[in-house]
Amino acid sequence: MSGRESRLSRKRRNFTPEYREEAVKLVIEISRPVAQVARERGLAESTLGNWVDAWRREHAGEEPRLTANY
């Protein structure tokens, strides 16, 4: 079996909207790195990154601004 066939034969995981939202909030609201949250939750970093990007597009302007404390 080739690498491509093994990837295609893997069962696709489905996540509830609530699970996705919870993971995204860890990144958005608590400012945790995507890589760290993905690792802790057993997700591919790219998957969580896609969820975060989609949330940001859907909620443009709602994110609090980052401030620098000097």
C-alpha positions as CSV (number, residue, x, y, z in Angstrom):
1,M,0.0,0.0,0.0
2,S,1.4,3.4,-0.9
3,G,1.5,6.4,1.4
4,R,-1.4,8.0,-0.4
5,E,-3.5,4.9,0.0
6,S,-2.8,4.6,3.7
7,R,-3.8,8.3,4.2
8,L,-7.0,7.8,2.2
9,S,-8.0,4.7,4.1
10,R,-7.7,6.3,7.6
11,K,-11.0,7.1,9.2
12,R,-11.7,10.8,9.2
13,R,-12.4,12.2,12.6
14,N,-15.4,14.4,13.1
15,F,-15.5,17.0,15.8
16,T,-18.6,18.7,17.2
17,P,-18.9,22.5,16.8
18,E,-18.6,22.8,20.6
19,Y,-15.2,20.9,20.5
20,R,-13.9,23.1,17.8
21,E,-15.1,26.3,19.5
22,E,-13.5,25.3,22.8
23,A,-10.1,24.6,21.0
24,V,-10.3,27.9,19.1
25,K,-11.1,29.9,22.3
26,L,-7.9,28.5,23.9
27,V,-6.0,30.1,21.1
28,I,-8.0,33.3,20.7
29,E,-9.1,34.2,24.2
30,I,-6.2,32.8,26.2
31,S,-3.5,33.6,23.6
32,R,-2.1,30.1,23.6
33,P,0.0,28.9,20.6
34,V,-1.9,26.9,18.0
35,A,0.9,24.3,18.1
36,Q,0.6,23.8,21.9
37,V,-3.2,23.5,21.9
38,A,-3.2,21.1,18.9
39,R,-0.6,18.9,20.6
40,E,-2.6,18.8,23.8
41,R,-5.8,17.9,22.0
42,G,-4.3,15.4,19.6
43,L,-5.1,17.5,16.6
44,A,-3.0,18.3,13.5
45,E,-1.6,21.8,13.9
46,S,-3.0,22.7,10.4
47,T,-6.5,21.5,11.4
48,L,-6.6,23.8,14.4
49,G,-5.0,26.6,12.4
50,N,-7.8,26.3,9.8
51,W,-10.4,26.5,12.6
52,V,-8.8,29.6,14.1
53,D,-8.5,31.2,10.6
54,A,-12.2,30.5,9.9
55,W,-13.2,31.9,13.3
56,R,-11.2,35.1,12.7
57,R,-12.9,35.6,9.3
58,E,-16.3,35.0,10.8
59,H,-15.7,37.3,13.8
60,A,-13.6,40.0,12.2
61,G,-13.4,43.0,14.5
62,E,-14.5,41.1,17.6
63,E,-11.0,40.1,18.8
64,P,-9.5,42.3,21.5
65,R,-6.5,44.3,20.3
66,L,-3.2,43.2,21.5
67,T,-1.4,45.7,23.6
68,A,2.3,46.0,24.5
69,N,3.1,46.6,28.1
70,Y,6.4,48.4,28.5
